[in-house]
Amino acid sequence: MNDAALKADTQDIVVDEVFPHAPETIWKALTSGDLIARWLMKPTGFEAVEGTRFTYQTTPAGEWDGVIRCQVLQVIPNQRLAYAWKGGHAGNAGYGSPLDTVVTWVLTTAESGTRVRLVHSGFVLPKNDVAYQNMSNGWKKVVRNLDAVAAEQDGATSLH
């Protein structure tokens, strides 16, 4: 099977928002373990350094222990953060089936603050249908939570 055929079987989640914060403020919320715990989940072992391996713990499902195994793939301060996001178990169907994806955060300056573009790529359909549906809704909430945490961080320096 060629790459084009493989690509046709995957789906990406994209959330694209503009928030009234400086890129540095959003970057801090994206790369500080204590802050990540407030808008997503508590990471174990996270550092914004390429090659760093870290985990998140979520609710186990079937034979899957609920551990999301991640590795930082790219770090461009105040602009781009990408990490592998792997979890699931071959013995599960639906939610909890094996997931081998990439989460990419891209920050760009916008007239009213910073454009935050999240792309969670590589969902294999139909195997990852349930995770894709659940996470499509979940990431929208997570990005709103990120905005709230960033707002607390920049307080008086907000671009409002």
Beta strands, then each sheet from edge to edge (+ up, - down):
strand 1: 10-19
strand 2: 43-44
strand 3: 53-57
strand 4: 67-76
strand 5: 80-87
strand 6: 99-110
strand 7: 113-124
sheet 1: 1+ 7- 6+ 5- 4+ 3- 2+
end
